[in-house]
Amino acid sequence: MTRRSRAREVALQILYQEDLNPGGDTALIESFVEGRIQSTEVREFAKSLINGVRRRNLAELDSQLEDIADNWSLLRMAVIDRNVLRLATYEIIFSSTPGRVVINEAIELAKRYGSTQSSRFVNDIFDWVLALYPRE
């Protein structure tokens, strides 16, 4: 697992926790991230993903995903799938990471943490995301 993959994995764990228990303690989040990632650079990347999704852009990301995911409200999605989609959509819209890299990482997270259909569901949604936000 690459260092950035590890950062995405830890970010997903935090996003999942906060989705189920909103308003988590910032100090606990910091402690969780620091306990799982040794590198300062990778730790900062994970925190930027968490803050970018939950603190700054959640409403915009959810609106985009609601528009893209025909016949699927975010509340109907599995919690892992919803947060994998949020995380990867954030990275596609707000970072310079190539879209295919982001999608591959999202699919791997969905395979690891989601149901047997999660990776296919995530991949199908991201075909639409990349159509809206084309990247190399």
CORTACOR-V352611 format. One record per pair of residues at least 12 apart in sequence whose ideal C-beta (glycine too) atoms are under 8 Angstrom apart, sorted by the first residue. I is the first residue (numbers start at 1). J is the second residue. Records with the same first field share a line. If there is no record, write none. Layout:
I=J + J
This chain:
3=39 + 41 + 42
4=42 + 45 + 105
5=105 + 108
6=36 + 37 + 42 + 46
7=37 + 42 + 43 + 45 + 46 + 49
8=46 + 49 + 87 + 105 + 109
9=109 + 112
10=32 + 33 + 36 + 37 + 46
11=46 + 49 + 50 + 53 + 87
12=80 + 83 + 84 + 87 + 109 + 113
13=32
14=29 + 32 + 33 + 46 + 50 + 54
15=50 + 53 + 54 + 83 + 86 + 87
16=79 + 80 + 83 + 113
18=54
19=79 + 82 + 83
20=79
29=50
30=47
33=46 + 47 + 50
49=87 + 90 + 91
52=90 + 94
53=83 + 86 + 87 + 90
57=90 + 93 + 94
58=86
61=86 + 89 + 90 + 93
62=74 + 86
64=89 + 93 + 129 + 132
65=82 + 85 + 86 + 89 + 125
68=125 + 128 + 129 + 132
69=85 + 125 + 128
77=121
78=114 + 115 + 118
80=109 + 110 + 113 + 114 + 115 + 118
81=110 + 114 + 115 + 118 + 121 + 122
84=106 + 109 + 110 + 113 + 114 + 118 + 122
85=106 + 122 + 125 + 126
87=106 + 109
88=102 + 103 + 105 + 106 + 122 + 126 + 129
89=129
92=129 + 130 + 133 + 135
93=133
98=135 + 136
99=130 + 133 + 134 + 135 + 136
100=135 + 136
103=123 + 126 + 130
106=122 + 126
107=119 + 122 + 123
110=122
